[in-house]
Amino acid sequence: MKTMKTKIDVKHVAKLAQIKLTPKELKKYQKQLLQIINYFAQLKKVNTKSVEPLTSGFGQRNKTREDKTSPSMTQKQTLKNASKTYNNFFKVPPIF
């Protein structure tokens, strides 16, 4: 099996995920991510031309039902216990 020699910037990936890693963890995850990528490269070589796509490994189908409307709470009832509202909507702190 031919392996990739590409170096993954684990430090950058960790920064994007907002995860702090020690130098030891950076080295460990660098190796593990490279192994995963190499495994996908190996899977890519498998001939799947005669294999039909599956949505489930068990041959099951989704059981669906017709969408039906039903009575629900009014806007006033819904907002009754809200700690803060603005223009008849829930008011929540911003997320950055």
C-alpha positions in Angstrom: 0.0 0.0 0.0 1.3 3.4 -1.0 1.1 5.9 1.9 0.7 9.6 1.8 3.6 11.7 2.9 1.5 14.9 3.3 1.8 16.5 6.7 -1.5 17.6 8.1 -1.5 20.9 10.0 -3.0 19.5 13.2 -2.3 22.7 15.0 -4.4 24.6 12.5 -7.2 22.0 12.7 -7.1 22.2 16.5 -7.3 26.0 16.3 -10.4 25.8 14.0 -12.0 23.4 16.4 -11.0 25.6 19.4 -9.1 22.7 21.0 -5.9 23.2 22.9 -3.4 20.4 22.4 -0.1 19.7 24.0 3.0 19.0 21.7 2.7 15.3 22.6 -1.0 15.3 21.5 -0.1 17.2 18.3 2.4 14.5 17.3 0.0 11.7 18.3 -2.9 13.2 16.3 -0.7 14.0 13.3 0.1 10.3 13.0 -3.5 9.1 13.6 -4.9 11.5 11.0 -2.4 10.4 8.4 -3.3 6.8 9.1 -7.0 7.6 8.5 -6.3 9.5 5.3 -4.1 6.6 4.1 -6.9 4.1 4.9 -9.4 6.2 2.8 -6.8 6.2 -0.1 -6.8 2.4 0.2 -10.6 2.2 0.1 -10.7 4.5 -2.9 -8.9 1.8 -4.9 -11.6 -0.8 -4.3 -13.7 -1.6 -7.5 -17.3 -0.8 -6.6 -18.7 -0.4 -10.1 -21.0 -3.5 -9.8 -22.2 -2.6 -6.2 -25.5 -0.8 -5.8 -25.6 2.1 -3.4 -27.3 1.3 0.0 -29.2 3.6 2.4 -29.1 0.9 5.1 -27.0 -2.1 5.7 -30.1 -4.1 6.7 -32.2 -3.6 3.6 -34.8 -1.6 5.5 -36.8 1.2 4.1 -37.8 4.4 5.8 -41.3 4.4 7.3 -42.8 7.7 6.6 -46.2 9.2 7.4 -48.2 11.9 6.0 -47.6 15.3 7.5 -50.7 16.5 9.3 -51.3 19.8 11.1 -52.6 19.7 14.6 -53.6 22.4 17.1 -50.8 24.1 18.9 -50.1 26.8 21.4 -50.7 30.4 20.5 -47.8 32.8 20.4 -48.9 34.4 23.6 -49.1 31.1 25.4 -45.6 30.1 24.1 -44.0 33.4 25.2 -45.8 33.4 28.6 -42.9 31.9 30.6 -40.0 33.4 28.5 -37.5 35.4 30.6 -37.2 38.0 27.9 -39.1 38.8 24.7 -38.7 41.4 21.9 -41.4 42.1 19.3 -43.2 38.9 20.2 -40.1 36.7 19.9 -37.8 35.0 22.4 -34.9 37.3 23.2 -31.7 35.4 23.8 -28.0 36.6 24.2 -26.0 36.7 21.0 -23.5 33.9 20.2 -20.1 34.8 18.8 
